[in-house]
């Protein structure tokens, strides 16, 4: 049954069938052929898979991201980053990375970051002689850091599926997000040096302070979210509502760059984006339920332990599986399907569930930019009005950088666990 399940899934994905239809169809056909269980269970399991309180955070973080994009927050963040590092070699590219990190700390959404940051900075990068290939790769791959920097929708899904503290996952993502960003910043510096990209004039202290003051309301969101969670003021789920309301107030009444009509449009877009994620989670939940019912996690754990007793080897196998899966399936589905499979294996090898969650989130971030189905590739292609092949060529160096970041996060658990342990 499991063999047929995966074969059908693979065939359906290769036929360019939408992922949620591929997973649900493979599940229904497998149950029909090999199980006496009535198919009404499919609908029940799909609804129960998304009937979870913590998933309420997803629509609100998506709404917050869309409002921040349309309400002037993103361009103010870009301005601050540019004033900070714009005068350095590779300064504009560094400002792009820093802006993606800041916006990720506001939204938790990688595609939204591509649109909000990439859409504004791509023309600037091209005008500054960074080259089309580098510029497209930068605005496509770097926004994936938004998935790692808390808050993160991927962390919410992992925590929901496994029962791991979402608050711990949020704080655990800070270190890996910084590692990812710093590695990319270093590459921007050496690229600009090698290609003799012109540098900008250093901003004065007054100009920097003016930019920070102007962006103060936008820069306050991460402090409110993380501080509120660990101050015991609200839960991670409630923090998404706080972020959305905060974004609405700032965009409508302080920056005044969002009209009520535009707010309605952003709300509708957020509802559509939420529906896309939820239908994927529903389909993935029935797929995951079949795997669990057939005791695949236990079989996988026993099989891997029979192959090796080395934690290093197990982590390598997990990463390879996640990278391959990320090429074909979105991060949300991967979290739902593979988290229950890998968690028992991780516990048997002494891998902290929070560390495993961050490893899965980082791999999900890489999958956002890996061909053939990385979502950022398609979003960036729409933003830049460039063919998908051109976008893919530009992302290759950045995918290599992200693999280096992934290796550090995987094999240096202190990067993830230091703050988590310090906060306990």
C-alpha positions as CSV (number, residue, x, y, z in Angstrom):
1,X,0.0,0.0,0.0
2,X,2.8,2.4,0.9
3,X,4.7,1.6,-2.2
4,X,1.6,2.3,-4.4
5,X,1.0,5.5,-2.4
6,X,4.4,7.0,-3.1
7,X,4.4,5.8,-6.8
8,X,1.0,7.4,-7.4
9,X,2.2,10.6,-5.7
10,X,5.4,10.7,-7.8
11,X,3.5,10.1,-11.0
12,X,0.9,12.7,-10.3
13,X,3.5,15.3,-9.4
14,X,5.4,14.6,-12.7
15,X,2.2,15.1,-14.6
16,X,2.1,18.7,-13.3
17,X,-1.0,18.0,-11.2
18,X,-1.4,20.5,-8.3
19,X,0.3,19.2,-5.2
20,X,-2.8,19.1,-3.0
21,X,-4.7,17.1,-5.6
22,X,-1.7,14.8,-6.1
23,X,-1.5,14.0,-2.4
24,X,-5.2,13.6,-1.8
25,X,-5.8,11.5,-5.0
26,X,-2.9,9.2,-4.1
27,X,-4.3,8.7,-0.6
28,X,-7.9,8.0,-1.8
29,X,-6.7,5.5,-4.5
30,X,-4.4,3.7,-2.1
31,X,-7.2,3.4,0.5
32,X,-9.6,2.2,-2.1
33,X,-7.3,-0.5,-3.4
34,X,-5.8,-1.8,-0.2
35,X,-8.0,-0.9,2.8
36,X,-11.6,-1.6,3.9
37,X,-11.7,1.8,5.6
38,X,-14.6,3.8,4.2
39,X,-13.6,6.8,2.2
40,X,-15.6,9.1,4.4
41,X,-12.5,9.0,6.7
42,X,-10.6,11.0,4.1
43,X,-12.8,14.0,4.5
44,X,-12.8,13.6,8.3
45,X,-9.0,13.4,8.5
46,X,-8.5,16.3,6.1
47,X,-10.7,18.5,8.3
48,X,-9.2,17.3,11.5
49,X,-5.7,18.1,10.1
50,X,-6.5,21.8,9.9
51,X,-8.9,22.0,12.9
52,X,-6.1,23.1,15.2
53,X,-5.9,26.3,17.2
54,X,-2.3,27.1,16.5
55,X,-3.0,27.2,12.7
56,X,-5.1,30.3,13.3
57,X,-1.8,32.2,13.3
58,X,-1.3,31.4,9.6
59,X,-4.0,33.7,8.1
60,X,-3.0,36.6,10.5
61,X,0.7,36.4,9.7
62,X,-0.2,36.4,6.0
63,X,-2.5,39.3,6.4
64,X,0.2,41.2,8.4
65,X,2.8,40.5,5.6
66,X,0.5,41.8,2.9
67,X,-0.4,44.9,4.8
68,X,3.2,45.7,5.6
69,X,4.0,45.3,1.9
70,X,1.3,47.7,0.8
71,X,1.5,50.1,3.8
72,X,4.9,51.5,3.3
73,X,6.8,49.4,6.0
74,X,9.0,47.5,3.5
75,X,10.4,50.6,1.8
76,X,11.2,52.2,5.2
77,X,13.1,49.0,6.2
78,X,15.0,49.1,3.0
79,X,15.9,52.7,3.6
80,X,17.3,52.0,7.0
81,X,19.4,49.0,5.7
82,X,20.7,51.1,2.8
83,X,21.8,53.9,5.2
84,X,23.5,51.3,7.4
85,X,25.6,49.5,4.8
86,X,25.0,51.2,1.5
87,X,28.5,52.8,1.5
88,X,30.3,49.4,1.8
89,X,31.5,47.3,-1.1
90,X,28.4,45.3,-2.0
91,X,26.4,47.7,0.2
92,X,23.2,47.6,-1.8
93,X,23.2,43.8,-2.0
94,X,23.9,43.7,1.7
95,X,21.0,46.1,2.3
96,X,18.8,43.7,0.3
97,X,19.8,40.8,2.6
98,X,19.2,42.9,5.8
99,X,15.9,44.1,4.5
100,X,14.8,40.5,3.8
101,X,15.8,39.6,7.4
102,X,13.9,42.5,8.9
103,X,10.8,41.9,6.7
104,X,11.0,38.2,7.6
105,X,10.9,39.2,11.2
106,X,7.7,41.1,10.5
107,X,5.9,38.7,8.2
108,X,7.2,35.1,8.3
109,X,6.5,34.7,4.6
110,X,9.1,34.1,1.9
111,X,7.0,34.9,-1.2
112,X,5.7,38.1,0.4
113,X,9.3,39.1,1.0
114,X,10.2,38.5,-2.7
115,X,7.4,40.8,-3.7
116,X,7.9,43.5,-1.0
117,X,11.7,43.6,-1.1
118,X,12.7,42.2,-4.5
119,X,10.1,44.2,-6.4
120,X,11.6,47.4,-5.0
121,X,15.3,46.6,-5.1
122,X,15.7,44.7,-8.3
123,X,15.8,47.8,-10.5
124,X,18.2,49.4,-8.0
125,X,20.5,46.4,-8.1
126,X,20.5,46.4,-11.9
127,X,21.2,50.1,-12.1
128,X,24.1,49.7,-9.7
129,X,25.8,47.2,-12.1
130,X,25.4,44.1,-10.0
131,X,24.5,42.1,-13.1
132,X,21.2,40.4,-14.0
133,X,22.2,36.9,-12.9
134,X,23.4,38.0,-9.4
135,X,20.5,40.4,-8.9
136,X,17.8,37.8,-9.8
137,X,19.4,35.2,-7.7
138,X,19.7,37.6,-4.7
139,X,16.0,38.7,-4.8
140,X,14.8,35.1,-5.3
141,X,16.9,33.1,-2.8
142,X,17.6,35.6,0.0
143,X,13.9,36.1,0.9
144,X,13.8,32.5,2.1
145,X,15.5,33.7,5.3
146,X,12.0,35.0,6.2
147,X,11.0,31.4,6.7
148,X,13.8,31.0,9.3
149,X,13.7,34.3,11.1
150,X,10.8,34.2,13.6
151,X,7.9,34.4,13.3
152,X,7.7,31.6,10.8
153,X,4.7,29.9,9.3
154,X,6.9,26.7,8.9
155,X,7.6,26.7,12.6
156,X,3.9,27.1,13.4
157,X,3.1,24.1,11.2
158,X,5.9,21.9,12.7
159,X,4.9,22.8,16.2
160,X,1.2,22.0,15.4
161,X,2.1,18.6,13.9
162,X,4.6,17.5,16.6
163,X,3.4,19.3,19.7
164,X,6.8,21.0,20.1
165,X,6.6,24.5,21.7
166,X,6.2,27.1,18.9
167,X,7.7,29.7,21.2
168,X,10.9,27.6,21.5
169,X,10.9,27.2,17.8
170,X,10.6,31.0,17.3
171,X,13.5,31.7,19.6
172,X,15.5,28.8,18.1
173,X,15.2,30.3,14.7
174,X,17.1,33.5,15.6
175,X,20.6,32.0,15.4
176,X,20.1,30.1,12.2
177,X,18.5,33.1,10.5
178,X,21.5,35.2,11.5
179,X,24.0,32.6,10.2
180,X,22.1,32.4,6.9
181,X,22.1,36.2,6.5
182,X,25.8,36.7,7.5
183,X,26.9,34.0,5.0
184,X,25.0,35.7,2.2
185,X,26.3,39.2,3.2
186,X,29.9,37.9,3.1
187,X,29.2,36.6,-0.4
188,X,27.8,40.0,-1.5
189,X,30.9,41.7,-0.2
190,X,33.3,39.5,-2.1
191,X,31.2,39.5,-5.3
192,X,31.1,43.3,-5.3
193,X,34.9,43.4,-4.7
194,X,35.6,40.9,-7.5
195,X,33.3,42.7,-10.0
196,X,34.3,46.2,-8.9
197,X,30.8,47.3,-8.3
198,X,30.7,51.0,-7.5
199,X,30.0,52.0,-3.9
200,X,27.7,54.7,-2.7
201,X,28.5,57.7,-0.5
202,X,28.3,57.1,3.2
203,X,25.1,58.3,4.8
204,X,25.6,60.9,7.6
205,X,24.7,60.1,11.2
206,X,21.8,62.5,10.9
207,X,20.5,60.7,7.8
208,X,20.7,57.3,9.5
209,X,18.9,58.6,12.6
210,X,16.2,60.1,10.4
211,X,15.7,56.8,8.5
212,X,15.5,54.8,11.8
213,X,13.0,57.3,13.2
214,X,10.9,57.1,10.1
215,X,10.9,53.3,10.2
216,X,10.6,53.0,13.9
217,X,7.0,51.8,13.8
218,X,7.9,49.1,11.3
219,X,11.1,48.0,13.2
220,X,9.1,47.6,16.4
221,X,7.1,44.6,15.3
222,X,9.7,41.9,16.0
223,X,10.2,43.3,19.5
224,X,6.5,43.3,20.2
225,X,6.1,39.7,18.9
226,X,9.1,38.0,20.6
227,X,8.9,40.2,23.7
228,X,5.2,39.6,24.1
229,X,5.5,35.8,23.7
230,X,8.4,35.5,26.2
231,X,7.0,38.2,28.5
232,X,3.9,36.0,28.9
233,X,1.6,38.7,27.5
234,X,0.3,36.5,24.6
235,X,0.8,33.2,22.9
236,X,2.5,32.7,19.5
237,X,-0.9,32.3,18.0
238,X,-2.2,35.5,19.6
239,X,1.0,37.3,18.5
240,X,-0.1,36.9,14.9
241,X,-3.3,38.8,15.6
242,X,-1.3,41.5,17.4
243,X,1.0,41.8,14.4
244,X,-1.9,42.1,12.0
245,X,-3.7,44.7,14.0
246,X,-0.5,46.6,14.6
247,X,0.2,46.6,10.8
248,X,-3.3,47.9,10.1
249,X,-3.0,50.7,12.6
250,X,0.4,51.8,11.4
251,X,-0.4,51.6,7.7
252,X,-3.8,53.3,7.9
253,X,-3.3,55.9,10.6
254,X,0.4,56.6,11.0
255,X,2.1,56.1,7.7
256,X,-1.2,56.7,5.9
257,X,-0.1,54.8,2.8
258,X,-2.9,52.3,2.8
259,X,-6.5,53.1,2.0
260,X,-9.5,51.2,3.3
261,X,-10.1,49.9,-0.2
262,X,-6.5,48.7,-0.5
263,X,-6.9,47.1,3.0
264,X,-9.9,45.1,1.7
265,X,-7.9,44.0,-1.4
266,X,-5.0,42.9,0.9
267,X,-7.5,41.0,3.1
268,X,-8.9,39.2,0.1
269,X,-5.4,38.3,-1.1
270,X,-4.6,37.0,2.4
271,X,-7.7,34.9,2.4
272,X,-6.7,33.3,-0.9
273,X,-3.1,32.7,0.3
274,X,-4.5,31.1,3.5
275,X,-6.8,28.8,1.5
276,X,-3.8,27.7,-0.6
277,X,-1.9,26.7,2.5
278,X,-4.8,25.1,4.3
279,X,-5.9,22.9,1.4
280,X,-2.3,21.7,1.1
281,X,-2.2,20.9,4.9
282,X,-5.5,19.1,4.6
283,X,-4.3,16.9,1.8
284,X,-1.0,16.3,3.5
285,X,-2.7,15.4,6.8
286,X,-4.5,12.4,5.2
287,X,-1.3,11.4,3.5
288,X,0.5,11.6,6.8
289,X,-2.3,9.7,8.6
290,X,-2.0,6.8,6.2
291,X,1.8,6.6,6.8
292,X,1.3,6.7,10.6
293,X,-1.4,4.1,10.5
294,X,0.8,1.8,8.5
295,X,3.6,2.4,11.1
296,X,6.0,3.8,8.6
297,X,7.7,6.1,11.3
298,X,8.5,3.1,13.4
299,X,9.7,1.1,10.4
300,X,11.8,4.0,9.2
301,X,13.3,4.6,12.6
302,X,14.2,0.9,13.0
303,X,15.6,0.8,9.4
304,X,17.8,3.8,9.9
305,X,19.1,2.6,13.3
306,X,19.9,-0.7,11.6
307,X,22.0,1.1,9.0
308,X,24.1,3.3,11.4
309,X,24.4,4.3,15.0
310,X,26.0,7.6,14.0
311,X,24.1,10.8,14.7
312,X,26.1,12.6,11.9
313,X,25.0,10.0,9.3
314,X,21.4,10.2,10.4
315,X,21.3,14.0,10.2
316,X,22.9,13.7,6.7
317,X,20.2,11.3,5.6
318,X,17.5,13.5,6.9
319,X,18.9,16.5,5.1
320,X,19.2,14.7,1.8
321,X,15.6,13.4,2.0
322,X,14.4,17.0,2.9
323,X,16.4,18.6,0.1
324,X,15.0,16.1,-2.5
325,X,11.4,16.5,-1.1
326,X,11.8,20.3,-1.3
327,X,12.4,20.2,-5.0
328,X,8.9,18.8,-5.6
329,X,6.7,19.6,-2.6
330,X,6.1,22.9,-0.7
331,X,7.5,23.4,2.8
332,X,4.1,23.2,4.5
333,X,3.4,19.8,3.1
334,X,6.9,18.5,3.9
335,X,6.4,19.6,7.5
336,X,3.1,17.8,7.8
337,X,4.2,14.6,6.1
338,X,7.8,14.1,7.3
339,X,7.8,15.6,10.8
340,X,5.9,12.6,12.3
341,X,8.3,10.3,10.5
342,X,11.6,12.0,11.5
343,X,10.6,12.9,15.1
344,X,10.9,9.4,16.5
345,X,14.2,8.9,14.7
346,X,15.5,12.1,16.1
347,X,14.5,11.3,19.7
348,X,16.2,7.9,19.4
349,X,19.4,9.5,18.4
350,X,19.3,12.2,21.1
351,X,18.4,15.0,18.7
352,X,16.4,17.8,20.3
353,X,12.9,18.1,18.7
354,X,13.4,21.9,18.5
355,X,16.7,21.4,16.7
356,X,15.0,18.9,14.3
357,X,12.3,21.5,13.7
358,X,14.8,24.2,12.8
359,X,16.6,21.8,10.5
360,X,13.3,21.1,8.7
361,X,12.5,24.8,8.5
362,X,15.9,25.6,7.0
363,X,15.5,22.8,4.4
364,X,12.1,24.2,3.7
365,X,13.7,27.6,3.1
366,X,16.1,26.1,0.7
367,X,13.3,24.3,-1.1
368,X,11.6,27.7,-1.8
369,X,14.3,28.4,-4.4
370,X,15.3,24.9,-5.7
371,X,14.0,23.8,-9.1
372,X,11.7,22.6,-10.5
373,X,8.9,23.7,-8.1
374,X,10.4,26.2,-5.7
375,X,7.7,28.8,-5.1
376,X,10.1,31.7,-4.9
377,X,11.2,30.9,-8.5
378,X,7.7,31.5,-9.8
379,X,7.1,34.6,-7.7
380,X,10.4,36.1,-8.7
381,X,9.7,35.3,-12.4
382,X,6.5,37.3,-12.1
383,X,8.1,40.2,-10.3
384,X,11.1,40.4,-12.7
385,X,9.2,39.5,-15.8
386,X,12.0,37.0,-16.7
387,X,11.9,33.4,-17.9
388,X,12.1,30.7,-15.2
389,X,15.3,29.3,-16.6
390,X,17.0,32.7,-16.2
391,X,15.9,32.9,-12.6
392,X,17.1,29.4,-11.8
393,X,20.6,30.1,-13.2
394,X,20.9,33.1,-10.9
395,X,19.9,31.2,-7.8
396,X,22.5,28.5,-8.0
397,X,25.3,30.3,-6.1
398,X,22.8,31.2,-3.4
399,X,21.6,27.7,-3.1
400,X,25.2,26.6,-2.5
401,X,25.5,29.3,0.3
402,X,22.2,28.1,1.9
403,X,23.6,24.5,1.9
404,X,26.6,25.8,3.9
405,X,24.3,27.5,6.3
406,X,22.2,24.3,6.6
407,X,25.4,22.3,7.4
408,X,26.3,24.7,10.2
409,X,22.8,24.7,11.7
410,X,22.7,20.9,11.5
411,X,26.0,20.0,13.0
412,X,26.4,22.9,15.4
413,X,23.2,22.6,17.4
414,X,24.3,25.4,19.8
415,X,23.4,27.8,17.0
416,X,19.8,26.8,17.5
417,X,19.7,25.7,21.2
418,X,21.8,28.5,22.8
419,X,19.0,31.0,23.1
420,X,16.3,28.3,23.7
421,X,18.3,27.0,26.7
422,X,19.1,30.5,27.9
423,X,15.4,31.4,28.0
424,X,14.4,28.4,30.2
